């Protein structure tokens, strides 16, 4: 138990809109161990980002609300601590990288100021120490001319550099957990590779756990130790990365893996999953995936499956898959 | 490996050192191009310097009376003549500038502080807080300025020292002119707070007040500076108007406003123009130069006016 840095139990985040309740995250369980990477995959709108934001209580309320569940960070329930405590955890013990490097930096401050801000706030460093540390962090993420970059403004950097600055910022206080919300989506492939490499490097150096959110299976294969697949706010499959790619059980996971391009097979068209993600306000009865599922049986249309462990470490939420194993 | 190092070296030598241009430097470069704004700066600097160094520029004291020489026309001893108590008028004009400009600066400061804080809080928190603050701003805004200022000045400032009266005037002007800025700042912050850097700041554990002060307000600083400049001009005008009506700063403390008051007397208006033309010109010069600077700053700060 003690090797888990973060444990999320039955997390439910709902949004109350005029047109009804959106269950963006509906009973999600997962945990991350120190120094490991947990990948979260799923289509757009399946609740990946909301899950990560719920962990840090960054959900805009109203309309959002964390209805139920526990987020245990080193045994402390983050959903119950005071605002002051959560602020001292944000950026210090848990920090976050966002999807959009272009807008995630404040345009009117220099890079150095922005990295220093968290350092001075959490680590109580003096101006000078913080500046030294900022330069060190910029070097750590492989940006050349670190001494000059500290005094430059975000608009003077390229997207990849900005994303690396974001990483430098979030790692400055040596967090125990780094939440990376699609850190490479907005970057081109060569920069993606660099950014991922930096994250992997730092994971080893600082023993930081990473919660990696992405819809890019290639990134998952490269980075993650353990993967959860989300669909409509629920975890549909959870497995070690190798197991998931070799032996996917849930029809949705299979669909995802089938729809990725491959260099070995020469396919004319990529496969896709039929249909589209259901409107979260009008979810289908039974298993949320049943209208798009090739293997759906009558039971899938009536009852909701729960996450069952079929082999050690491999959990799946599907009646058909569970039956197969039996 | 060695060749690579050599290439890097030669590159470093050939490429001229790139100067980092910060936003303020950019504003200054653009501002310098506006000649008319520079004229404004020039005039304002002269006015400020001459009132700051007033004791060195004239041999007389501001309340030094000479009853043997009242209502004298401009001469070599008294460049702008003397008033009905025999006080040197140039001296009073210079010292008056101190008060008038100070009222302008401090009122603008009060109004900008109130306006940006209230607007910032309203925009950032939204919801009920926003509603209450903005309705309050509208209430303040819906009273016509001059009648309200006159009423407050008459009620609060009835039996006080001239010195105190000056501060009361500043507070009245500052306290009544913030709603416009607060609405602008609120609108800006409403759109700024949706940007990801605010979420990023929250994710770094930065407290709300710091997010407002350090991350949001500086992004609206362009509007705030322009509003401060224009507000300062407005405050000088308001002070002059109140003093002209006898409800602002009262004699013997000179201000440009209560010096223009002399023009209320028809006899003075006709026969002693040196008593009301110079302070009038001083007010005009100050207000105009500040407005020119404000316009120049607006164009320089607005990134869209990139020509």
Interface residues (C-beta under 8 A of the other chain):
Chain A: X56 X58 X86 X87 X88 X89 X90 X91 X92 X95 X96 X98 X99 X100 X103 X104 X105 X106 X107 X108 X109 X110 X117 X118 X121 X122 X148 X151 X152 X153 X156 X166 X169 X170
Chain B: X20 X22 X23 X195 X196 X197 X199 X200 X201 X202 X203 X204 X205 X206 X207 X210 X214 X215 X218 X219 X221
